[in-house]
Amino acid sequence: MNRRSRAARSNRPATRRAADANMTANVIEHPRRRGTDEAFPTKVRRPQQRLLSRLFKLITDWRFFTLVGLALTGGLTALSIAFIFKMPAVPNCPAVFWPLASASLRLHCAQLAANKETVPDLLEAIKLLNTLGEEHPLYPEASRLIEAWSTQILDLAEADFQAGNIKAAIARRVRFPKSRQRPSWSISESSSGRAFGQKPKQFMAKSRDYSKRPNWLRRK
């Protein structure tokens, strides 16, 4: 028994040394700072070191940067295409409060109204642009559009006159807008102005006289 106890006692330092060796294998001691007795962050275990090494390898891998670059490029491309094809909201012109409306909105709604090509809509379009002053940047464009729409109103009146609808032609001529700037051409020089702008009463008298004639005289 004494021999066995002695052998066990003699084996204890060896087992302790083996345990200490295993602990030092799993733990890395950091050197102390120069000039101080303080040590660096106490101890870093191997699983954390493996994680850091794997993360460093992933960041320095060219495949990682390739995937990140492709993802960024695809996202920016999709975002730019979405902005390009996104349709702007169409303003509701009938519900606009015109005293507070901008000049660009007035121009847009006036063009929409003029596209209907009817006399009331053309008059409404001219009315919307008549409020722009001469100092406004859109004044030249508004003047050009007003002149074009005024010509279109006279063309519609002349078409009514040629079709024999003299009353409608005269009514449209009377409703011709008094804009801030007269067109570059003279209304009296147009065919409609010579036809019913100068002497409308004579044409009305001739039409009444023609309607009173018998049918066999109308053919002549």
C-alpha positions as CSV (number, residue, x, y, z in Angstrom):
1,M,0.0,0.0,0.0
2,N,2.8,2.3,0.8
3,R,4.4,1.6,-2.5
4,R,1.2,2.3,-4.4
5,S,0.6,5.6,-2.5
6,R,4.2,6.7,-3.3
7,A,3.7,5.9,-7.0
8,A,0.5,7.8,-7.1
9,R,2.2,10.8,-5.4
10,S,5.0,10.6,-7.9
11,N,2.5,10.6,-10.8
12,R,0.7,13.7,-9.6
13,P,3.2,16.2,-10.8
14,A,3.2,14.6,-14.2
15,T,-0.6,14.8,-14.5
16,R,-0.5,18.4,-13.3
17,R,2.1,19.2,-15.9
18,A,0.0,17.6,-18.6
19,A,-3.1,19.5,-17.5
20,D,-1.2,22.8,-17.6
21,A,0.1,22.0,-21.0
22,N,-3.4,21.4,-22.3
23,M,-4.6,24.7,-20.8
24,T,-1.8,26.6,-22.4
25,A,-2.6,25.0,-25.7
26,N,-6.2,26.2,-25.6
27,V,-5.3,29.7,-24.2
28,I,-3.0,32.3,-25.8
29,E,-1.3,34.7,-23.4
30,H,-0.7,38.2,-24.7
31,P,2.5,40.0,-23.9
32,R,2.5,42.9,-21.5
33,R,2.7,46.5,-22.5
34,R,6.0,48.2,-22.5
35,G,6.8,50.2,-19.4
36,T,3.8,49.0,-17.6
37,D,2.7,46.0,-15.7
38,E,-0.7,46.0,-17.4
39,A,-1.4,43.2,-19.9
40,F,-3.3,43.4,-23.1
41,P,-6.9,42.2,-23.1
42,T,-6.7,39.2,-20.8
43,K,-7.1,36.2,-22.9
44,V,-8.6,35.3,-26.4
45,R,-9.8,31.9,-26.8
46,R,-9.4,29.9,-30.0
47,P,-13.0,29.8,-31.1
48,Q,-13.1,33.6,-31.3
49,Q,-9.8,33.6,-33.1
50,R,-11.1,31.1,-35.6
51,L,-14.2,33.3,-36.2
52,L,-12.0,36.4,-36.7
53,S,-9.8,34.6,-39.1
54,R,-12.7,33.3,-41.1
55,L,-14.2,36.8,-41.3
56,F,-10.9,38.2,-42.4
57,K,-10.6,35.6,-45.1
58,L,-14.2,36.3,-46.3
59,I,-13.5,40.1,-46.5
60,T,-10.3,39.6,-48.4
61,D,-11.8,37.0,-50.8
62,W,-12.4,38.4,-54.4
63,R,-15.7,36.5,-54.7
64,F,-17.1,38.5,-51.8
65,F,-16.3,41.8,-53.5
66,T,-17.8,40.4,-56.8
67,L,-21.1,39.6,-55.1
68,V,-21.3,42.9,-53.3
69,G,-20.5,44.8,-56.5
70,L,-23.2,42.9,-58.5
71,A,-25.8,43.5,-55.8
72,L,-25.1,47.2,-55.7
73,T,-25.1,47.5,-59.5
74,G,-28.4,45.6,-59.8
75,G,-30.1,47.6,-57.0
76,L,-29.1,50.9,-58.5
77,T,-30.1,49.9,-62.0
78,A,-33.6,48.7,-60.8
79,L,-34.0,52.0,-58.8
80,S,-33.1,54.2,-61.8
81,I,-35.4,52.3,-64.1
82,A,-38.2,52.7,-61.6
83,F,-37.7,56.4,-61.4
84,I,-37.5,56.7,-65.2
85,F,-40.8,54.8,-65.9
86,K,-42.7,56.3,-63.0
87,M,-45.5,58.4,-64.4
88,P,-46.0,61.8,-62.8
89,A,-49.3,62.4,-61.2
90,V,-51.7,64.2,-63.6
91,P,-53.2,67.3,-62.1
92,N,-57.0,67.6,-61.8
93,C,-57.5,70.8,-63.7
94,P,-61.2,71.3,-62.9
95,A,-60.4,71.1,-59.2
96,V,-57.5,73.6,-59.2
97,F,-57.8,76.8,-57.2
98,W,-56.5,79.2,-59.9
99,P,-55.6,82.2,-57.8
100,L,-52.9,80.1,-56.2
101,A,-52.0,78.0,-59.2
102,S,-48.5,78.2,-60.7
103,A,-47.8,79.4,-64.3
104,S,-46.6,76.0,-65.4
105,L,-49.9,74.4,-64.1
106,R,-51.9,77.1,-66.0
107,L,-50.0,76.4,-69.2
108,H,-50.5,72.6,-68.8
109,C,-54.2,72.9,-68.1
110,A,-54.7,75.4,-70.9
111,Q,-53.1,73.1,-73.4
112,L,-55.3,70.2,-72.2
113,A,-58.4,72.4,-72.7
114,A,-57.3,73.6,-76.2
115,N,-56.7,70.0,-77.4
116,K,-60.5,69.5,-77.3
117,E,-60.7,72.0,-80.2
118,T,-64.1,73.5,-79.3
119,V,-64.8,77.3,-78.9
120,P,-65.6,77.2,-75.2
121,D,-62.5,75.2,-74.4
122,L,-60.3,77.5,-76.5
123,L,-61.8,80.5,-74.8
124,E,-61.1,78.9,-71.4
125,A,-57.5,78.1,-72.4
126,I,-56.9,81.8,-73.5
127,K,-58.5,83.0,-70.2
128,L,-56.0,80.9,-68.2
129,L,-53.0,82.4,-69.9
130,N,-54.2,86.0,-70.1
131,T,-53.2,86.5,-66.4
132,L,-49.4,86.1,-67.1
133,G,-47.6,89.4,-67.1
134,E,-44.9,90.6,-69.6
135,E,-42.2,90.1,-67.0
136,H,-43.0,86.4,-66.6
137,P,-40.6,83.9,-68.3
138,L,-43.5,82.0,-69.9
139,Y,-45.0,85.2,-71.4
140,P,-43.6,84.6,-75.0
141,E,-44.9,81.0,-75.0
142,A,-48.3,82.1,-73.7
143,S,-48.6,84.8,-76.3
144,R,-47.7,82.4,-79.1
145,L,-50.4,79.9,-77.9
146,I,-53.0,82.6,-77.5
147,E,-52.4,83.8,-81.1
148,A,-52.7,80.2,-82.4
149,W,-55.9,79.5,-80.4
150,S,-57.4,82.8,-81.6
151,T,-56.7,81.8,-85.2
152,Q,-58.3,78.5,-84.5
153,I,-61.5,80.2,-83.2
154,L,-61.7,82.3,-86.3
155,D,-61.2,79.2,-88.5
156,L,-64.1,77.5,-86.7
157,A,-66.3,80.6,-87.2
158,E,-65.4,80.7,-90.9
159,A,-66.3,77.0,-91.2
160,D,-69.7,77.8,-89.8
161,F,-70.2,80.7,-92.2
162,Q,-69.2,78.6,-95.2
163,A,-71.7,75.9,-94.0
164,G,-74.5,78.5,-94.0
165,N,-74.7,78.8,-90.3
166,I,-74.4,82.6,-90.2
167,K,-75.8,83.1,-86.7
168,A,-73.3,80.7,-85.2
169,A,-70.5,82.3,-87.1
170,I,-71.5,85.8,-85.9
171,A,-71.9,84.5,-82.3
172,R,-68.4,83.1,-82.4
173,R,-67.0,86.3,-83.9
174,V,-68.7,88.3,-81.1
175,R,-67.2,85.9,-78.5
176,F,-63.7,86.4,-79.8
177,P,-61.5,87.1,-76.8
178,K,-60.1,90.5,-76.1
179,S,-56.6,89.4,-75.2
180,R,-53.8,91.6,-73.9
181,Q,-52.0,91.5,-77.2
182,R,-53.7,91.4,-80.6
183,P,-52.5,88.9,-83.1
184,S,-49.8,89.9,-85.6
185,W,-52.3,89.7,-88.4
186,S,-55.4,91.9,-88.7
187,I,-58.7,90.2,-88.2
188,S,-60.4,92.5,-90.8
189,E,-58.0,91.1,-93.4
190,S,-59.1,87.5,-93.1
191,S,-61.8,86.1,-95.2
192,S,-64.2,85.7,-92.3
193,G,-63.6,89.3,-91.3
194,R,-64.4,90.5,-94.9
195,A,-67.4,88.1,-95.0
196,F,-69.3,88.9,-91.8
197,G,-67.0,91.1,-89.7
198,Q,-67.5,94.3,-91.8
199,K,-71.1,94.1,-93.1
200,P,-73.0,91.4,-91.2
201,K,-76.3,93.2,-91.5
202,Q,-76.1,93.1,-95.3
203,F,-75.6,89.3,-95.3
204,M,-78.5,88.9,-92.9
205,A,-80.8,90.9,-95.1
206,K,-79.7,88.9,-98.2
207,S,-80.4,85.7,-96.4
208,R,-83.9,86.8,-95.3
209,D,-84.6,88.0,-98.9
210,Y,-83.4,84.7,-100.3
211,S,-85.6,82.7,-97.9
212,K,-88.7,84.7,-99.0
213,R,-88.3,83.8,-102.7
214,P,-90.3,81.0,-104.3
215,N,-88.6,77.7,-104.9
216,W,-88.4,78.2,-108.7
217,L,-86.5,81.5,-108.1
218,R,-84.1,80.0,-105.6
219,R,-82.8,77.6,-108.3
220,K,-81.6,80.5,-110.3
